[in-house]
Amino acid sequence: MKKLILGIAIVSSAFFFGQKQEKPDVNAQLQASNKAAMDAYQSKNYAVAAPKFVEVYNLMKTNGQDDKIYMYYAGLSYALANNVDESIKIYTDLINSGFTGVQTQYTAKDVKTGEVTSLNKGIWEGLKNTKSKDYTDFKTEQTKSVEPDLYETLSTLLLNAKKNDEALALIEKGLAKYPNNAKLKEYQGSALYATGNTDKFLTNLKEQLAKNPNDATNWYNLGVLQAKTPATETDAIASFQKAIELAGTNTALLNNSYQNLVYTSLGDDAKAVESINTLRKSNPDEATKLIEARKGRFNKALPYAEKWLQTNPENIDAVTTLREIYSITKNQAKATEMKAKQAELEAKQPKQ
């Protein structure tokens, strides 16, 4: 699961309503709420900014302007404040409402200053139609849709909240609208795996790797799935090796890949030992063959285990595994070295 990264330039706006006589302070209240929201957001005080953006939205809606961009800002702020439940609720409502965030911006160049200024639509049209000498270069531009961002962010929020079925349904809904969205395809894989749809997850991984064969994490995930089936263990080893090749300085991925290379190479060792013990008396020749085959698997796993320990020298699992491998492969000196290393690491463990 990829870390949730959120960021957007939130632009302050000026508000002017035709004030009703019974609410002479509505503009002042709106301006104050907007300023409080903006100041809190810029100060990264997202827990304060979020409800203030909701307040701005409600004030505007009460006065006839249903501008959901402020709910979008609120949802973003709640997410940044780690208030996942509120953020999920807002993002869900925005998606269900069909909100895209697309707006038309009206600009003109101030002749005196030479600066491009954003204007209210009515003012912009008035200045343009009267051929004002104070402004030139009248332009309109539509902002980019934020709908893909809504789907991406809500998918991540749901996955992080372990609401995997909801996440999968949302992702598939998003992909129906944006079939080439790389992030949603990636999140789809995470959701499929989390919901136990391993066959679909495998297909998803292969599709992702066809598009981006340099994604080390996807190679690792593919290896994990392939390692679950004896018939594809060789493929799993190749996938883990590819992940290592592409991992760079990602020590966690290197550690996990080498660990899985070891375990995949060893296979189901407990089952192998059980078979050997069963055959020792009834069929010693067959038992000997199984013993030799087991030694072969341990020899195969040895270089991976050594690399595993090199990658993570303080990993007690790597040490104990390597100790056993050295014992089976008759390298007693190294086994003794690993025994001492194991004792050293165990001594550092916190007391229970």
Rosetta blueprint (number, residue, H / E / L):
1 M L
2 K L
3 K L
4 L L
5 I L
6 L L
7 G L
8 I L
9 A L
10 I L
11 V L
12 S L
13 S L
14 A L
15 F L
16 F L
17 F L
18 G L
19 Q L
20 K L
21 Q L
22 E L
23 K L
24 P L
25 D L
26 V H
27 N H
28 A H
29 Q H
30 L H
31 Q H
32 A H
33 S H
34 N H
35 K H
36 A H
37 A H
38 M H
39 D H
40 A H
41 Y H
42 Q H
43 S L
44 K L
45 N L
46 Y H
47 A H
48 V H
49 A H
50 A H
51 P H
52 K H
53 F H
54 V H
55 E H
56 V H
57 Y H
58 N H
59 L H
60 M H
61 K H
62 T H
63 N L
64 G L
65 Q L
66 D L
67 D L
68 K L
69 I H
70 Y H
71 M H
72 Y H
73 Y H
74 A H
75 G H
76 L H
77 S H
78 Y H
79 A H
80 L H
81 A L
82 N L
83 N L
84 V H
85 D H
86 E H
87 S H
88 I H
89 K H
90 I H
91 Y H
92 T H
93 D H
94 L H
95 I H
96 N H
97 S H
98 G L
99 F L
100 T L
101 G L
102 V L
103 Q L
104 T E
105 Q E
106 Y E
107 T E
108 A E
109 K E
110 D E
111 V L
112 K L
113 T L
114 G L
115 E L
116 V E
117 T E
118 S E
119 L E
120 N L
121 K H
122 G H
123 I H
124 W H
125 E H
126 G H
127 L H
128 K H
129 N H
130 T L
131 K L
132 S L
133 K L
134 D L
135 Y E
136 T E
137 D E
138 F E
139 K E
140 T E
141 E E
142 Q E
143 T L
144 K L
145 S L
146 V L
147 E H
148 P H
149 D H
150 L H
151 Y H
152 E H
153 T H
154 L H
155 S H
156 T H
157 L H
158 L H
159 L H
160 N H
161 A L
162 K L
163 K L
164 N H
165 D H
166 E H
167 A H
168 L H
169 A H
170 L H
171 I H
172 E H
173 K H
174 G H
175 L H
176 A H
177 K H
178 Y L
179 P L
180 N L
181 N L
182 A H
183 K H
184 L H
185 K H
186 E H
187 Y H
188 Q H
189 G H
190 S H
191 A H
192 L H
193 Y H
194 A H
195 T L
196 G L
197 N L
198 T H
199 D H
200 K H
201 F H
202 L H
203 T H
204 N H
205 L H
206 K H
207 E H
208 Q H
209 L H
210 A H
211 K H
212 N L
213 P L
214 N L
215 D L
216 A H
217 T H
218 N H
219 W H
220 Y H
221 N H
222 L H
223 G H
224 V H
225 L H
226 Q H
227 A H
228 K L
229 T L
230 P H
231 A H
232 T H
233 E H
234 T H
235 D H
236 A H
237 I H
238 A H
239 S H
240 F H
241 Q H
242 K H
243 A H
244 I H
245 E H
246 L H
247 A H
248 G L
249 T L
250 N L
251 T H
252 A H
253 L H
254 L H
255 N H
256 N H
257 S H
258 Y H
259 Q H
260 N H
261 L H
262 V H
263 Y H
264 T H
265 S H
266 L H
267 G L
268 D L
269 D H
270 A H
271 K H
272 A H
273 V H
274 E H
275 S H
276 I H
277 N H
278 T H
279 L H
280 R H
281 K H
282 S H
283 N L
284 P H
285 D H
286 E H
287 A H
288 T H
289 K H
290 L H
291 I H
292 E H
293 A H
294 R H
295 K H
296 G H
297 R H
298 F H
299 N H
300 K H
301 A H
302 L H
303 P H
304 Y H
305 A H
306 E H
307 K H
308 W H
309 L H
310 Q H
311 T H
312 N L
313 P L
314 E L
315 N L
316 I H
317 D H
318 A H
319 V H
320 T H
321 T H
322 L H
323 R H
324 E H
325 I H
326 Y H
327 S H
328 I H
329 T L
330 K L
331 N L
332 Q H
333 A H
334 K H
335 A H
336 T H
337 E H
338 M H
339 K H
340 A H
341 K H
342 Q H
343 A H
344 E H
345 L H
346 E H
347 A H
348 K H
349 Q L
350 P L
351 K L
352 Q L
